[in-house]
Amino acid sequence: MTDQPLPFAGLKVLDISSFIAAPAAAVILADYGADVIKVEGPEGDPNRAIMTDSPSYPKGAINYPWAMDSRHKRSIALDLKQQAARAALDRLIALSDVLIINFPPPVRERLRLRYEDCKAINPRLIYASLTGYGESGPDRDRPGFDATAYFARSGLFDVQRYEGGPPGTAAPAQGDRATSVALFASILMALMHREKTGEGSWVGTSLYANGLWSNGVFAQGALVGAFLAPRPPRDRPRSALGNIYRTRDDRWLQLTIVREDKLWGPLCRALEVPELENDPRFAEIPARRANARDLVTIFDGVFLKRDYEDWLARLAAENITFGVIGRVQDLASDEQAVHAGAIIEADVAEAPRQINNPIRLSFARSRTPKPAPALGQHGEAILREAGLDAGAIAALKASKGLL
């Protein structure tokens, strides 16, 4: 790791977005050195209160979603319905390299925050927009969340469905965080384009497009008429070698053995059932598939004989491809997460360890997380940097255009 400047040092970013996917893209830029200004309305980004407002979020004494999704950012609270506040934003747009926005197209038009509006102010601006379903088409104005656009519309919920059961569901923000990386990547491409041409540009993505990309195996298959029936239950899977098993200490392991021709024998050795290797019911792949129910019954009994840690060692010794079904409450003690840079130390008293963005570089390390801002915490300083004098700032505050 070198001591050279962070890759986005000097980059000025306006984060005019709310909730999670678009703000999370701004977090990655901030983690690697960008000066990110969070532009909020007088009531603030709803993500400030999502932990308490959403029944699906784990509850705690610390506002951890806000700490993670707004670290490093500076906050200014402007009432963009007021002309003076909107004019102040224009000053910020003129000085920025990147603008991130997720307002629906009609709102952007009403606030004069379309790409063409911003390009007129700053031709070199990179304008990155996130939508639920895309910038055009019959559903372009429909509000979208990850549950509705990323998971539901893309078919991801449907392909998680078990035979005879309802569609699957997702935990909060899972699609948002995946989508944030796509939006971040689009910004990088625009920065490269500007470096070559000097031109700003529009870039964007949608929750729906990212859901389809994540569901690519099934979605592309559907485009050519290939379909797979809903998943059978665990006790009669399509393959017993692609299934989950409970250990004696009530943990779960996921077997994912694709190269059965190579790993069937080693698996039998690891499980101490060598007699199964040449058992005519299981010796060949077609027979194993046809007799998957019987094999699951045997494996269920075998895995219940030992604890989780024993199986980790035995399966690893035979190079068996398996996955540990981790529990979120165990993450704090997961050494691998720390070594991989996925959990990092933070300079935040109430949240001293945080989930890091997923990008690793040989030439730079992401910044140590700092506290997320209070609503409007940096407003006056930001406007001074944009050239407003004390009188103009005072007038804006008096009119409630600036919190």
C-alpha positions in Angstrom: 0.0 0.0 0.0 1.5 3.3 -1.0 1.1 6.8 0.5 -0.1 8.4 -2.7 -3.3 10.5 -2.6 -6.7 8.7 -2.6 -8.0 8.3 -6.1 -10.9 10.7 -5.7 -9.1 13.3 -3.7 -10.2 16.7 -5.1 -13.4 15.3 -6.6 -16.5 17.3 -5.6 -19.7 15.4 -5.5 -23.3 16.5 -4.9 -25.4 13.7 -3.4 -29.0 14.9 -4.0 -30.5 11.5 -3.3 -32.3 9.6 -0.6 -32.7 6.2 1.0 -29.9 3.8 0.1 -28.8 2.8 -3.4 -27.8 6.2 -4.8 -26.4 7.5 -1.4 -24.4 4.3 -1.1 -22.7 5.0 -4.4 -21.7 8.4 -3.0 -20.3 6.6 0.1 -17.8 4.6 -2.1 -16.6 7.9 -3.7 -16.3 9.4 -0.3 -14.5 6.4 1.1 -11.8 6.9 -1.5 -11.4 10.6 -1.0 -14.2 12.6 -2.7 -15.7 15.6 -1.0 -19.3 14.6 -0.9 -22.0 17.2 -0.1 -25.2 15.7 1.0 -28.1 17.9 -0.2 -31.2 17.3 1.9 -34.6 18.9 2.3 -35.6 20.6 5.5 -37.0 17.2 6.9 -33.8 15.3 5.9 -33.2 12.1 4.0 -35.8 9.5 5.2 -32.8 7.1 5.6 -32.1 9.0 8.8 -35.1 7.4 10.5 -35.4 4.2 8.5 -34.2 2.0 11.4 -37.1 3.1 13.6 -39.6 3.6 10.7 -39.2 0.2 9.1 -40.4 -2.9 10.8 -37.8 -4.9 8.9 -34.7 -3.3 10.3 -32.9 -4.6 13.4 -33.5 -2.1 16.2 -30.6 -0.7 18.2 -29.5 2.3 20.3 -27.2 3.5 17.4 -28.5 4.8 14.1 -26.2 2.4 12.2 -27.9 2.8 8.7 -27.2 6.5 8.7 -23.7 6.0 10.1 -22.9 3.6 7.2 -24.6 5.4 4.3 -23.5 8.9 5.1 -20.0 8.6 6.5 -17.5 11.3 5.3 -20.3 13.4 3.9 -21.1 17.0 4.7 -24.8 18.0 5.0 -26.6 21.1 3.7 -30.4 21.3 4.1 -32.1 23.4 1.4 -35.7 24.0 0.7 -35.5 23.7 -3.1 -39.0 25.0 -3.6 -37.7 28.4 -2.7 -36.1 30.4 -5.4 -33.1 31.6 -3.3 -32.3 28.1 -2.1 -32.6 26.8 -5.7 -30.2 29.5 -6.8 -27.8 28.5 -4.1 -27.9 24.9 -5.4 -27.0 26.2 -8.8 -23.8 27.6 -7.4 -22.9 24.2 -6.0 -23.7 22.5 -9.3 -21.4 24.9 -11.1 -18.5 23.9 -8.8 -19.1 20.1 -8.8 -17.7 17.2 -10.8 -20.5 14.7 -10.1 -24.2 15.0 -9.2 -26.0 12.0 -7.9 -29.8 12.1 -8.0 -32.7 9.6 -7.6 -35.7 11.9 -7.8 -38.4 10.5 -10.2 -38.3 12.3 -13.6 -41.4 14.5 -12.9 -39.8 15.8 -9.7 -36.5 16.5 -11.5 -38.5 18.5 -14.1 -40.4 20.4 -11.5 -37.3 21.4 -9.6 -35.3 22.1 -12.8 -32.9 19.3 -12.0 -32.9 17.4 -15.2 -29.6 16.6 -16.9 -30.1 19.4 -19.5 -30.8 21.9 -16.7 -27.6 21.0 -14.9 -25.6 20.7 -18.1 -26.4 24.3 -18.9 -24.9 25.4 -15.6 -21.8 23.1 -15.8 -21.0 21.4 -19.1 -18.3 19.3 -17.5 -20.7 17.8 -14.9 -21.2 14.1 -14.6 -24.9 13.6 -13.9 -25.6 10.2 -12.4 -29.3 9.2 -12.0 -30.9 6.2 -10.4 -34.5 5.2 -11.1 -36.7 2.4 -10.1 -37.5 1.1 -13.6 -35.5 3.2 -16.1 -35.5 6.7 -17.6 -38.1 5.9 -20.3 -41.1 3.6 -20.8 -44.5 3.3 -19.3 -43.2 2.8 -15.8 -40.5 5.4 -15.8 -42.4 7.6 -13.3 -43.3 4.8 -10.9 -41.5 4.9 -7.5 -39.3 1.9 -7.0 -37.7 0.3 -4.0 -35.4 -2.7 -4.1 -38.1 -5.0 -2.9 -40.5 -3.9 -5.7 -38.1 -3.2 -8.6 -35.0 -5.2 -8.0 -36.5 -8.3 -6.5 -40.1 -8.5 -7.4 -40.3 -7.2 -11.0 -37.1 -8.9 -12.1 -38.3 -12.3 -11.1 -35.8 -12.8 -8.3 -38.5 -13.4 -5.8 -40.2 -15.9 -8.1 -37.1 -18.0 -8.7 -36.5 -18.2 -4.9 -39.9 -19.8 -4.5 -40.2 -23.4 -3.3 -42.6 -25.8 -5.0 -46.1 -25.2 -3.7 -45.1 -22.1 -1.7 -45.3 -18.3 -2.1 -42.6 -16.2 -3.7 -39.5 -15.5 -1.6 -38.7 -12.3 0.1 -35.6 -10.3 0.8 -34.1 -8.5 3.8 -33.9 -4.7 3.6 -31.6 -2.9 1.1 -30.0 -6.0 -0.3 -30.8 -4.9 -3.9 -29.9 -1.3 -3.1 -26.4 -2.1 -2.1 -25.8 -4.2 -5.2 -27.2 -1.5 -7.4 -25.0 1.2 -5.7 -21.9 -0.5 -7.2 -23.4 -0.3 -10.7 -24.1 3.4 -10.3 -20.6 3.9 -8.9 -19.2 2.1 -12.0 -21.2 4.3 -14.4 -19.7 7.4 -12.7 -16.2 6.0 -13.2 -16.8 5.4 -16.9 -18.1 9.0 -17.2 -15.0 10.3 -15.4 -12.8 8.4 -17.9 -14.8 9.8 -20.8 -14.4 13.3 -19.4 -10.7 12.8 -19.0 -10.4 11.9 -22.7 -12.8 14.4 -24.1 -13.4 17.2 -21.6 -17.1 16.6 -21.8 -19.6 16.0 -19.0 -22.3 13.4 -19.5 -25.4 11.7 -18.2 -25.0 8.2 -16.8 -27.5 6.1 -14.8 -28.9 2.8 -13.9 -32.1 1.4 -12.4 -33.0 -1.1 -9.6 -35.0 -3.1 -12.2 -32.0 -3.4 -14.6 -29.8 -4.5 -11.8 -32.3 -7.1 -10.6 -32.5 -8.5 -14.1 -28.7 -8.6 -14.2 -28.5 -10.4 -10.9 -31.2 -12.8 -12.1 -29.4 -13.2 -15.4 -29.3 -17.0 -15.5 -33.1 -17.3 -15.2 -33.9 -14.1 -17.1 -31.7 -14.9 -20.1 -33.0 -18.4 -20.1 -36.6 -17.1 -20.2 -35.7 -15.0 -23.3 -34.9 -18.2 -25.2 -37.8 -20.1 -23.8 -35.9 -22.0 -21.0 -37.8 -22.4 -17.7 -37.1 -24.2 -14.5 -39.9 -25.4 -12.2 -39.9 -24.0 -8.6 -37.4 -25.5 -6.3 -38.4 -28.8 -4.6 -38.2 -28.9 -0.8 -34.9 -29.5 0.9 -35.6 -33.2 1.6 -35.9 -34.0 -2.1 -33.6 -31.5 -3.9 -32.6 -31.8 -7.6 -29.2 -32.8 -6.3 -28.3 -33.9 -2.8 -24.8 -32.4 -3.5 -26.3 -29.0 -3.8 -28.2 -28.8 -0.6 -28.0 -27.6 3.0 -27.4 -29.8 6.1 -27.8 -29.3 9.8 -24.9 -30.1 12.1 -25.1 -31.5 15.7 -24.7 -28.0 17.2 -27.6 -26.6 15.2 -25.5 -24.9 12.5 -26.0 -25.3 8.7 -23.6 -26.0 5.9 -24.2 -25.5 2.1 -22.8 -28.2 -0.2 -22.3 -26.8 -3.7 -20.5 -29.5 -5.6 -20.6 -28.8 -9.3 -17.7 -31.2 -10.4 -19.4 -34.3 -9.0 -17.1 -36.5 -11.2 -14.1 -35.3 -9.2 -15.5 -34.7 -5.7 -17.9 -37.6 -5.1 -15.2 -39.9 -3.8 -13.6 -37.2 -1.6 -17.0 -36.3 -0.2 -17.7 -39.8 0.8 -14.3 -39.9 2.6 -14.9 -36.6 4.4 -18.2 -37.8 5.6 -16.8 -41.2 6.6 -19.2 -43.1 4.4 -16.8 -44.8 1.9 -19.4 -47.5 1.2 -21.6 -44.9 -0.7 -18.9 -44.2 -3.3 -19.7 -47.4 -5.3 -23.2 -47.9 -4.1 -25.2 -48.4 -7.3 -27.9 -46.0 -6.1 -25.3 -43.2 -6.0 -22.2 -44.2 -7.9 -23.1 -42.2 -11.0 -24.6 -38.8 -11.5 -27.9 -39.9 -13.0 -28.4 -42.4 -10.2 -27.6 -39.8 -7.6 -30.1 -37.4 -9.0 -32.8 -40.1 -9.3 -32.2 -41.1 -5.7 -31.6 -37.7 -4.2 -34.2 -38.1 -1.5 -32.5 -41.3 -0.2 -29.1 -39.6 -0.3 -30.4 -36.6 1.7 -31.8 -38.9 4.3 -28.4 -40.5 4.7 -26.5 -37.2 4.7 -28.9 -35.7 7.3 -28.0 -38.5 9.7 -24.3 -38.2 9.0 -24.1 -34.4 9.4 -25.9 -34.6 12.7 -23.1 -36.7 14.2 -20.6 -33.9 14.4 -20.4 -30.3 15.3 -20.0 -27.5 12.8 -16.3 -26.9 13.4 -15.5 -30.6 12.9 -17.2 -30.6 9.5 -15.4 -27.4 8.4 -12.1 -29.1 9.0 -13.1 -32.4 7.4 -14.6 -30.9 4.3 -11.8 -28.5 3.8 -9.2 -31.3 4.1 -10.8 -33.0 1.0 -11.2 -29.7 -0.9 -14.9 -30.1 -0.9 -16.7 -27.0 -2.2 -19.0 -25.9 0.6 -20.3 -22.7 2.1 -20.7 -21.7 5.7 -24.2 -20.4 6.4 -23.1 -17.5 8.6 -25.2 -15.8 11.2 -25.1 -12.1 11.3 -24.5 -12.1 15.1 -21.2 -13.9 14.4 -19.8 -11.3 12.1 -18.2 -9.3 14.9 -15.8 -12.2 15.5 -15.2 -13.2 11.9 -11.5 -12.8 11.4 -11.8 -13.4 7.7 -14.1 -10.4 7.3 -11.4 -8.2 9.0 -8.5 -9.6 6.9 -10.6 -9.1 3.7 -11.2 -5.5 4.6 -14.9 -6.0 4.7 -15.1 -4.9 8.4 -13.0 -1.9 9.3 -12.3 0.3 12.3 -14.1 3.6 12.4 -13.4 6.9 14.0 -17.0 7.0 15.3 -17.5 6.5 19.0 -21.0 5.0 18.7 -20.1 2.8 15.7 -16.4 1.9 16.1 -16.6 -0.9 13.5 -18.4 -0.6 10.1 -19.0 -2.6 7.0 -16.7 -1.4 4.3 -17.4 -0.9 0.6 -16.5 -4.0 -1.4 -13.7 -2.5 -3.6 -10.0 -3.1 -2.8 -7.1 -1.4 -4.4 -3.3 -2.1 -4.4 -2.5 1.6 -4.3 -4.9 3.0 -1.8 -6.9 2.1 1.3 -10.3 3.6 1.9 -10.6 6.3 4.5 -11.3 5.5 8.1 -15.0 6.2 8.5 -15.9 9.5 10.2 -19.3 10.4 11.8 -22.2 10.9 9.5 -23.5 14.5 9.5 -26.3 16.0 11.4 -29.0 17.6 9.2 -27.7 20.8 7.8 -24.5 20.6 9.9 -22.2 22.1 7.2 -24.6 24.3 5.3 -23.1 27.7 6.1 -19.5 26.5 5.4 -20.6 24.9 2.1 -22.3 28.1 0.9 -19.3 30.2 1.9 -17.2 28.0 -0.3 -19.6 28.5 -3.1 -19.2 32.3 -2.8 -22.2 33.4 -0.8 -21.4 36.2 1.6 -22.7 36.4 5.2 -25.6 38.6 4.3 -26.9 36.2 1.6 -26.5 33.3 4.0 -28.4 35.1 6.8 -31.2 36.0 4.4 -31.5 32.4 3.2 -31.7 31.2 6.8 -34.2 33.8 7.7 -36.5 32.7 4.9 -36.2 29.1 5.9 -34.5 28.3 2.6 -31.5 27.0 4.6 -31.9 25.1 7.7 
